[in-house]
Amino acid sequence: MLACSAQPPMPLAPLRAQGLIFRQRESRASMHDDVLVARVVAGDHDAFAALYDRYGPLVYGIARRTLVDARQAEDLTQSVFLQLWARPESYRPGGSFGAWLARVARNACLDIVRSAAVRLREPELPAEVVAESSTDDEVFSNMRAEAVGAALAQLPPDQRAAIEQAYFEGLSYREVAERSGAPLGTVKSRIRAGLRRLWEALRERVPT
Amino acid sequence: MMRAHDDTMLELAALRAIGALDADEAATIDRHTAECAECRAEFARASAASTAIALSSAMPPPAALRERVLAGARNIRRLRPWHAQAGWRAAAVAAAVLIGVGSWVATHRQVGQTWAAHCTASASSDCGELVAVGGVLRLDARGLSAPPAGKVYQAWVIPPKQQPVPEPTFSVSASGEGSVDIAAAPHKGDIIAVTVEPAGGSKAPTTKPVLVATIE
C-alpha cells in the first residue's frame, strides 16, 4: 500500500508533494487515477469503488452503444470492472487510465459482436505502435463528453456515420462500404477525413 | 519488405487507428509505420480522435449495477503480486543479510556515507556502492548485464515496513556499469533495490531485485 500514516521518512516527501502519495484520510474521490489503481493493487475496495464511480459511465456507455442490449451492456460493464479488480496490474501507470479502460471496454464489446461474425479478427496492435500513441492519453485526459459530442456533431453526416460504425460496431471499411453502398475508396476517405476533422476540433479544445 | 510511403499509406494508418482494416492490410501498415514517422504521426492523431469518441457515449449505469460490481469484487479472492506481499521485503532483507554476512568486511570498508551494493544472483558478488553525496544517494552499480530489449533498470527505496518507492530508471554500459541519483537522504534501515522494469519505469516493482544495498 502506498499510503502511510504519519511523519513519512524523507524519500516519500517529494512523491507526496507530486500527489503520488496521499495520507490515509484523504478522500478517494479526489485521488489521481494512478494512485487509486495502486491502491486497488493493494486490495483497497474503496479505491475500486471510486474508480467505478469515475469510469462506470464510460464503460457502460461504450457497452450500450456497441451492444445495444441493456442487460448485455450491464454484464459487460461488470465483467470489465471485475477483470480490473482481479488483475489491476494489467494497467501500466503513467498514461491515461480512462483511455486504457475505454480501449479495454471497446475490445471486450467487439469480441462479443465479432464472435458471431465471420470476419477475420484484426490482430492486436503491436506494442511499439501503442506506446507511441501518448496523444490518445493527452486528448482523453483533457476532454469532456460534451466537447467530443459537439465535435462529432460538426462532422458531415457521412463522415460521422462511417467513423461511428467503425468505432462502435467494429466494422471494417469494406463492411461500412457494403452497408452504405458507397465505393471503397470513398469510405476510406470519409473515415480518414472524419478522424482528421475530429482531431482538429479536439485539439482546439485541449489546453496546451 | 516495407511498402513505399504514399497517400495510401497515410489512409491505411488512419484506418488502422480506428480498427477498420482487415488482417492483411493491418499487417502491411504495421510494418510500414514501424519505419515511417509521418505515418506514425497520422496514426497517433487518428488514434487520439478514435479513443475520444468513446467519451461521447458515456451514460450513467443503473444504480443497482454498482452494488453488483462491488459485491462481485468482494467475492473474488486473488493472489496479490509478489511485490505487494509482506514476503517481498522479507526476501529483499534476507538477500541483503545473506550477502552482508558473506561480505562483512566489504560492507564495513565504507568511509563515512558509503554502503556496499550486491547482486542478488551471486552472494559473493560486489556490485558497486551507494554513496550519499550532494543531498542525494548515488548508486554506482557494476557487474549488471544489459537488460532485455524494451527494459531498463529502476531503483527503489524500501523504507522499513513500507512498500517500495519508485526512483529513476537507468541504463548500463557495455561493461555493465551504470549510475543513478536517488533524491533521498540516507535513512537507517532503508533498502535500496534495483529491478528490471519496462521502459519508462513502473510505479511498483514487477520483477525481483537484481541488486540491493542496505543503509545501516
Interface residues (C-beta under 8 A of the other chain):
Chain A: M1 L2 C4 P9 M10 P11 L12 P14 L15 L20 D34 A38 V41 A42 G43 H45 F48 A49 Y52 D53 G56 P57 L58 V59 Y60 G61 I62 R64 R65 E74 T77 Q78 F81 L82 W85 A86 R87 E89 R92 P93 G94 A99 A102 R103 A105 R106 L110 R119 L120 R121 E122 P123 L125 P126 A127 E128 V129 E132 S133 S134 T135 D136 E138 V139 F140 M143 R144 A145 V148 G149 A151 L152 I163 E164 A166 Y167 F168 G170 L171 S172 Y173 R174 V176 K188 S189 I191 R192 L195 R196 L198 W199 L202
Chain B: L10 E11 A14 L15 A17 I18 G19 A20 L21 D22 A23 A26 A27 D30 T33 A34 R40 F43 A44 R45 A46 S47 A48 A49 S50 T51 A52 I53 A54 L55 S56 S57 A58 M59 P60 P61 P62 L65 R66 R68 V69 L70 G72 A73 R74 I76 R78 R80 P81 A84 G150 V157 P159 Q162 Q163 V165 P166 I182 A183 A184 A185 H187 D190 P198 G200 G201 S202 K203 A204 T206
